[in-house]
Amino acid sequence: MLKKINVRDARLGMFITEICGNWMDHPFWKKEFELDKQKDLDTLQLCGIEEVWIDTIKGLDVERHPPVAAKEENISPETVVSEKKADQHIPVQEEVQRAQKVHFKAKRTTAFMFKEARMGNALQTGEAVELVDDITQSVARHPGALLNFARLKNKDDYTYQHSVAVSALMIALGRQMGIEGDMLRSLGIAGLLHDVGKMMIPEDVLNKPGRLTDEEFEIVKTHSLLGWKILKESHDVDATVLDVCMHHHERVDGMGYPDRLSGAALTLPARMAAVCDIYDALTSDRSNRRGMPPSEAIRKMAEWQGGHLDQTVFHAFVKTVGIYPTGTLVKLKSGRLGVVADQAPKSLLTPIVKVFFSTRINEPIFPELIDLSKVPDSIASVEDPADWKLDLKTMAGI
């Protein structure tokens, strides 16, 4: 897990992933390195740099170790949420370019793995682990950047991109719920591979442009078991990944599939996957329908709490993506049009918005970041980008 620490808390055995500050302000030429020499530790603490990012999976953590949540798969969501610690993120604008590279690599790698599965070859899970580590690092720096890119999908490769998005959402949600280390990595891998069984579904059914018949829907529903069988034959796939693959379509009320699980039989990872899977499906353009705006999807999912979705997990998810998720087009009461650029730490109702157009004079205005928690303005409505002839892909680089 990535963690930003003060250099005074640095110690030998830590793995440095990034030094905060201008590269000219310190003598270290490597971006990532193990802190294994006393002279390097002394230099780090004396060169004027105040903070560094460390990876507690590859090296030591700070000495005051917090308890690691969710070591058991069936730990209660209430317990996990109560152990949430405050995160420190960099501004979203600083993460956008890195997130774009991670997203491109993730799409390419996932497509390759899934096509290998279609051909009957064993999955190389080492590639999934490396990819999930990249996603985790981006989410740790700022979740909004990668999640925003992950919402932008082409209909032709929806399954691959959906898997990348669910992986990023699982990691972001896991961090929100205080999950760390190997368990967080397992959640990311589970999100990445949860739909691998769809590679065994006939393409004319999987990508049918119209509504599925009852018979066709029954065929699609077999993807959970088919994916479980694929992963069962692969090396180094743990119980969490298998569980999520099989049970991400289960419901809290026992009306899901394939095993109609409910209550204690439905694990926390499966409950998390159900929320992440549904959110990304609702907000994505598919071959047979157009995706909802993120805020509308959140409102829709709120109606399903306690029956379809786990209430506690859903509440943590809303804190993860926001009531107005990053990338949402909004109109302010002042008449300005803008895109949600970041979440405010104190209130989900007052995000940071990048305004760029005035609906009162019907002209573009100089782009400006507005923190709605600090100005006498507020969100009047959520807008559809298509109504304003705006391209979400260009808006992702906010």
C-alpha positions in Angstrom: 0.0 0.0 0.0 1.2 3.5 -0.8 1.5 5.9 2.0 2.8 9.5 2.3 4.9 10.0 5.4 7.1 12.8 6.9 10.8 12.2 6.3 11.4 12.2 10.0 9.4 8.9 10.1 11.6 7.3 7.4 13.7 4.3 8.5 15.9 1.7 6.9 14.0 -1.1 5.1 11.3 1.2 3.7 10.7 1.3 -0.1 10.5 4.8 -1.5 8.2 5.2 -4.5 8.3 9.0 -4.8 10.1 12.0 -3.2 7.8 14.9 -2.8 9.3 18.1 -4.2 11.4 19.3 -7.1 13.9 16.8 -8.3 16.6 19.5 -8.2 16.0 19.9 -4.4 17.5 16.4 -3.6 20.4 14.2 -4.7 18.5 11.0 -5.4 18.3 10.2 -9.1 16.1 7.1 -8.8 12.4 7.5 -8.6 11.9 4.3 -6.6 14.4 2.6 -4.4 14.8 0.6 -1.2 16.1 2.7 1.7 18.9 0.3 2.8 21.8 2.6 3.5 22.3 4.8 6.5 23.9 7.5 4.5 20.9 7.7 2.2 18.6 7.9 5.2 20.6 10.7 6.6 20.7 12.6 3.3 16.9 12.2 2.9 16.3 13.6 6.3 18.7 16.5 5.9 18.2 17.7 2.3 15.2 19.8 2.9 12.5 17.4 1.6 9.6 17.1 3.9 7.5 14.2 2.7 8.0 10.9 0.7 5.7 8.2 -0.6 6.5 4.7 0.6 5.1 1.2 -0.5 4.4 -0.8 2.7 4.0 -4.0 0.6 7.6 -3.8 -0.8 9.1 -2.4 2.4 8.6 -1.5 6.0 5.8 0.7 7.3 6.2 3.5 9.9 6.8 2.1 13.4 3.4 2.8 14.8 1.5 0.2 12.8 -2.3 0.6 12.6 -4.4 -2.5 12.7 -4.9 -4.0 9.2 -8.6 -4.3 8.5 -10.5 -7.1 6.7 -8.0 -9.9 7.1 -10.9 -12.3 7.2 -13.1 -12.4 4.1 -16.4 -12.4 6.1 -15.5 -9.5 8.4 -18.5 -7.2 8.8 -18.6 -4.1 6.6 -19.4 -2.0 9.8 -16.1 -3.0 11.4 -14.1 -2.1 8.2 -15.7 1.3 7.7 -15.1 2.2 11.3 -11.4 1.8 10.8 -11.1 4.2 7.9 -8.1 6.5 8.2 -7.8 10.0 6.5 -6.1 9.8 3.1 -3.8 12.5 1.7 -4.1 12.9 -2.1 -2.2 15.0 -4.5 -4.3 17.4 -6.7 -6.2 15.6 -9.5 -4.5 17.6 -12.2 -1.1 16.3 -11.1 -2.3 12.7 -11.5 -4.1 12.9 -14.8 -1.2 12.1 -17.2 0.0 9.2 -15.1 -3.5 7.9 -14.7 -4.0 8.0 -18.5 -0.9 5.9 -19.0 -2.0 3.4 -16.4 -5.4 3.2 -18.0 -4.0 2.5 -21.5 -1.7 -0.2 -20.1 -4.6 -1.7 -18.2 -6.9 -1.9 -21.2 -4.1 -3.5 -23.3 -3.1 -6.1 -20.6 -6.7 -7.0 -19.7 -7.6 -7.5 -23.4 -4.6 -9.8 -23.8 -5.4 -11.9 -20.7 -9.0 -12.3 -21.7 -8.2 -13.3 -25.2 -5.8 -15.9 -23.9 -8.7 -17.2 -21.7 -10.9 -17.4 -24.8 -8.4 -19.5 -26.5 -8.2 -21.9 -23.6 -4.8 -20.9 -22.3 -4.1 -20.6 -18.6 -4.1 -17.0 -17.3 -0.8 -15.5 -16.3 -1.8 -13.9 -13.1 1.6 -12.3 -12.7 0.6 -9.7 -15.2 -2.6 -9.0 -13.3 -0.7 -8.5 -10.1 1.7 -6.0 -11.7 -1.2 -4.2 -13.3 -3.2 -4.0 -10.0 -0.1 -2.5 -8.3 0.0 0.2 -10.9 -3.7 0.9 -10.4 -3.3 0.9 -6.6 -0.5 3.5 -6.8 -2.6 5.8 -9.1 -5.7 5.5 -6.8 -3.5 6.2 -3.8 -2.2 9.4 -5.4 -5.7 10.5 -6.4 -8.6 8.1 -7.1 -10.6 10.6 -9.2 -8.1 10.7 -12.0 -8.1 7.0 -12.9 -11.8 6.5 -12.1 -12.6 9.3 -14.5 -10.7 7.7 -17.4 -12.1 4.3 -16.5 -15.6 5.6 -17.2 -14.8 6.3 -20.8 -15.4 3.1 -22.8 -15.7 2.1 -26.4 -18.7 -0.2 -27.0 -16.5 -2.6 -29.0 -14.2 -3.5 -26.0 -16.6 -2.9 -23.2 -15.9 -6.1 -21.3 -12.1 -5.4 -21.0 -12.6 -1.8 -20.0 -15.4 -2.6 -17.6 -13.0 -5.0 -15.8 -10.3 -2.3 -15.5 -12.9 0.1 -14.1 -14.3 -2.4 -11.5 -10.7 -3.1 -10.4 -10.0 0.6 -9.8 -13.3 1.0 -8.0 -12.7 -2.1 -5.8 -9.3 -0.6 -4.8 -10.7 2.8 -4.1 -13.6 1.4 -2.1 -11.2 -0.9 -0.2 -9.0 2.0 0.7 -12.1 4.0 1.8 -13.0 1.0 4.1 -9.6 0.8 5.6 -8.4 -2.4 3.7 -4.7 -2.6 3.1 -1.9 -4.9 1.9 -2.5 -8.3 0.4 -6.3 -8.1 0.9 -6.5 -4.8 -1.1 -4.4 -6.4 -3.9 -6.7 -9.4 -4.0 -9.7 -7.0 -4.3 -8.1 -5.3 -7.3 -7.3 -8.6 -9.0 -10.8 -9.8 -8.3 -12.2 -6.7 -9.9 -10.0 -7.2 -12.9 -10.9 -10.9 -13.5 -14.5 -11.0 -12.3 -15.9 -11.1 -15.8 -13.4 -13.4 -17.4 -16.1 -16.0 -17.9 -17.8 -13.8 -20.5 -15.0 -14.9 -22.9 -16.9 -18.2 -23.1 -20.2 -16.6 -24.0 -21.1 -16.4 -27.7 -20.3 -13.0 -29.0 -23.6 -12.6 -30.8 -25.3 -12.9 -27.4 -22.8 -11.0 -25.3 -22.8 -8.0 -27.7 -26.4 -8.2 -28.9 -27.5 -4.6 -29.6 -31.1 -5.2 -28.5 -32.8 -6.6 -25.4 -31.8 -10.2 -24.5 -34.4 -12.9 -24.6 -35.0 -14.9 -21.4 -33.0 -17.8 -22.9 -30.1 -15.5 -23.9 -30.0 -14.0 -20.4 -29.7 -17.4 -18.9 -26.7 -18.0 -21.1 -25.1 -14.8 -20.0 -25.7 -15.7 -16.4 -23.4 -18.7 -16.8 -20.4 -16.5 -17.0 -19.9 -16.5 -13.3 -19.4 -20.3 -13.1 -17.4 -20.3 -16.3 -15.1 -17.7 -15.0 -14.7 -19.5 -11.7 -13.7 -22.7 -13.6 -11.1 -20.7 -15.7 -9.6 -19.1 -12.6 -9.6 -22.4 -10.7 -7.2 -23.9 -13.3 -4.9 -20.9 -13.1 -1.9 -20.5 -10.8 -1.8 -18.3 -7.7 -5.5 -17.3 -7.7 -6.7 -16.9 -4.1 -10.0 -17.5 -2.5 -11.1 -13.9 -2.7 -10.7 -13.7 -6.4 -12.6 -17.0 -6.9 -15.4 -15.8 -4.6 -15.8 -12.5 -6.4 -15.8 -14.1 -9.8 -18.6 -16.6 -8.7 -20.7 -14.3 -6.6 -20.5 -10.7 -7.8 -24.1 -11.0 -9.0 -25.5 -12.2 -5.7 -27.9 -9.9 -3.7 -28.2 -9.2 0.0 -31.8 -10.4 -0.1 -30.8 -13.8 -1.6 -32.4 -13.1 -5.0 -29.2 -13.0 -7.0 -27.3 -15.7 -8.9 -25.8 -18.3 -9.2 -26.2 -19.6 -5.6 -28.8 -17.2 -4.2 -26.6 -16.4 -1.3 -27.6 -14.0 1.5 -26.7 -13.1 5.1 -23.4 -14.3 6.5 -22.9 -16.5 3.4 -22.3 -13.4 1.3 -18.8 -12.2 1.9 -17.6 -8.6 2.1 -15.6 -8.8 -1.2 -18.7 -10.1 -3.0 -20.8 -7.3 -1.6 -18.2 -4.8 -2.6 -18.0 -6.2 -6.1 -21.7 -6.1 -6.6 -21.7 -2.3 -5.8 -18.7 -1.6 -8.1 -20.0 -3.8 -10.9 -23.4 -2.2 -10.9 -22.2 1.4 -10.7 -19.8 1.0 -13.7 -22.4 -0.9 -15.7 -25.0 1.8 -15.1 -22.6 4.7 -16.1 -21.2 3.0 -19.2 -22.5 3.2 -22.8 -23.4 -0.4 -23.9 -24.3 -1.9 -27.3 -28.0 -1.8 -26.2 -28.3 1.4 -24.2 -26.7 4.6 -23.1 -25.0 5.0 -19.7 -26.4 7.2 -16.9 -24.7 10.2 -15.5 -22.7 9.1 -12.4 -24.9 11.1 -10.0 -28.0 9.6 -11.4 -26.6 6.1 -11.0 -25.8 6.9 -7.4 -29.4 8.0 -6.8 -30.7 4.9 -8.5 -28.5 2.6 -6.5 -29.6 4.3 -3.3 -33.1 2.8 -3.9 -31.6 -0.7 -3.9 -30.0 -0.5 -0.4 -30.8 -3.3 1.9 -32.3 -5.5 -0.7 -30.1 -5.7 -3.7 -27.0 -3.9 -2.3 -25.4 -3.9 1.1 -26.2 -0.6 2.8 -23.0 -0.1 4.7 -20.8 -0.9 1.6 -22.9 1.4 -0.5 -22.5 4.3 1.9 -18.7 3.8 1.8 -18.9 3.7 -2.0 -20.7 7.1 -2.1 -17.9 8.5 0.1 -15.4 7.0 -2.4 -16.8 8.5 -5.6 -18.9 11.4 -4.3 -22.5 12.3 -4.8 -21.2 14.3 -7.8 -18.4 12.0 -9.0 -15.3 13.4 -10.7 -16.2 14.1 -14.3 -19.8 15.0 -13.7 -21.1 17.9 -15.8 -23.0 20.4 -13.6 -24.7 23.7 -13.8 -24.2 26.1 -10.9 -26.9 28.5 -9.6 -24.7 31.3 -11.0 -25.4 30.0 -14.5 -21.9 28.7 -15.0 -21.3 25.3 -16.5 -18.5 23.1 -15.2 -17.0 19.7 -14.6 -16.5 18.2 -11.2 -12.7 18.2 -10.9 -12.2 16.9 -7.3 -14.1 16.1 -4.1 -14.0 18.4 -1.1 -12.8 16.8 2.1 -15.6 18.2 4.3 -18.8 17.7 2.3 -19.9 15.5 -0.6 -22.3 18.3 -1.7 -19.6 20.9 -2.3 -17.1 19.5 -4.7 -14.4 21.4 -6.6 -15.7 22.4 -10.0 -13.8 23.6 -13.1 -16.2 26.1 -14.7 -15.7 27.0 -18.4 -19.0 28.3 -19.9 -21.7 30.8 -18.9 -25.2 29.8 -19.8 -26.4 33.4 -19.2 -24.4 34.9 -22.0 -24.1 31.6 -23.9 -20.4 31.9 -24.3 -17.2 30.2 -23.0 -15.5 31.9 -20.0 -12.0 31.6 -18.8 -11.6 28.2 -17.1 -11.5 28.5 -13.3 -11.4 26.0 -10.4 -14.2 26.8 -7.9 -14.2 25.2 -4.4 -18.0 25.2 -3.7 -17.3 24.9 0.0 -15.7 28.4 0.0 -17.9 30.4 -2.3 -21.6 31.5 -2.3 -22.5 29.3 -5.2 -23.9 25.7 -5.4 -24.9 23.0 -7.9 -28.3 23.7 -9.5 -28.5 20.6 -11.7 -26.6 17.7 -13.3 -26.3 18.1 -17.1 -26.0 15.7 -19.9 -22.8 16.4 -21.9 -24.6 15.4 -25.1 -27.1 18.2 -24.7 -24.2 20.7 -24.7 -22.3 18.8 -27.5 -19.4 18.1 -25.1 -17.0 15.2 -25.4 -16.4 13.4 -22.1 -13.0 12.2 -23.4 -11.7 15.8 -23.6 -13.2 16.6 -20.2 -11.3 13.7 -18.6 -8.1 15.7 -18.7 -9.4 18.3 -16.1 
